[in-house]
Amino acid sequence: MRRTWMRGALPVAGRILRTLRGDRRTLALVVVVPAFVLYLLGEVFVRPDPVAHVVLAVVVFFLTYILTAIGFLRERTAGTLERVLVSPISRAGLVVGYLLGYGVLAFVQSVVLLLAAVSFLGVSFANGVALFLFVEMLGALTALGTGVVLSLFADNEFQAIQFIPVVITPQVLLGETFRPVSELPAHLEYPALAMPVTHLVRAMEFVVHGGDAGEFRLAVAVLVGFALGAVALASVVIRRAS
Amino acid sequence: MPPTLRTTDLRREFGSITALDGVDLSLGDGEILGVAGPNGSGKTTLIRCLLGLLRPTAGEATVDGTPTEALAAADRRHIGYMPQARAIYDDLTVRENVAFFASLYGVGDDAVDRALSFVDLADRASARIGELSGGMVRRTSLACALVHDPEILFLDEPTVGLDPKLRASMWDGFRQRRNDGALVVVSTHYLGEVSRCDRVLFLREGRVLALDSPEGFLDRTDTRDLEMAFLALLENAPPARGESSPAGGEESR
């Protein structure tokens, strides 16, 4: 059958975007919050440029995780997920639909971050704006898959939020934000390398400040692996029958 | 060929709780099967097993001969489902909700228009769900379930919380689907409603208490309505799990 594996992806993506049209708070989370965070950062730091790449990496991962985890959880608790799974949609199609729908949002968010970074932080992007958008989208895809998978282990929105200190905070602390991973104690170095935010920060550092292109390519390859792995895992763990 | 539904010695457990226990059922041709029983009797579990959302612990449920947990996309195109929960998107309009499910089943705007007319919501198509009354929300949910003109329609407590006039109107709709050849499975705990079905499956604690036509129930229990018939069946039935018979209680004293 034609396009069997992603059957239903486009309707799901369209539904997500149409739903957001009536959800002003989420739209504000996508458009206003990133700009506001970068504005505050610009006001607090005399020289925000050295930390800009960290903030740009973490904000997109954090906000995309929240959007996807809560969005997918709502779908489950409202009963619409079950109803969708009764239809002829494929499980991969459902996940790809989520990727496309929230991917559009992540792109809008990336553009907002780009404009805010230039306006409030004076960031100049040593390796160009196109590469910035590419890395932001990769980070968003990883967060998307993570959000879908983790939301399956939460029974309500509060539980999805409880994953933040468990899943997001360690990544922000260890992910080359405050100290290079190579300077961490050995028992933290390897966990840090297994976290997507570490590689997202490294890739973003190259985009904003320049540096070793080989390390950038490695970080991108690892991020692509994380994104594909998270999406594949999400497709597997969403089950039609329990 | 008319659709068929079958369960053979269907059993479903949730941990130590047995929600369905040895249910045998065979449905074919266009008919309305009412699934009735008190809360917790297994009505929703039966429907979820028939939809392939729950795997049986033992036994089998099939749609047109295919085990329900293995239904292919082509099989699913013929099935419609209205869950007990509202299960529609509050931030979309009535029409957008119905159109979304239409697109999942690959049917177009004409089908959406027909479904909206069927549930009498064509004039509220552009209203957001949050602006609607409970009855209109249920009707939107029904439109989402039948927009693709399914041959088999599962409705889990579709009329709960609705006023009598609206309930009557929805039942007219179900009968219309049945007359068009569909197989309709409706769960309800309003015993007065099941008189509108062709056959009624009474469940108690996951077991089939009786399966018959409404007239058949009245004849064999010599009662005037199905509520009284259900009570009479309960009195004559063997004791449920964990329940000692009154006679046994006397003997133990």
Interface residues (C-beta under 8 A of the other chain):
Chain A: M1 T4 R7 G8 L10 P11 G14 R15 R18 T19 L20 R21 G22 D23 A78 G79 T80 E82 R83 V84 L85 V86 S87 P88 I89 S90 R240 A241 S242
Chain B: L51 G52 L53 L54 R55 E69 A73 A74 R76 R77 I79 Y81 P83 Q84 A85 R86 A87 I88 Y89 D90 D91 L92 E96 F100 F101 S103 L104 Y105 G106 R128 C144
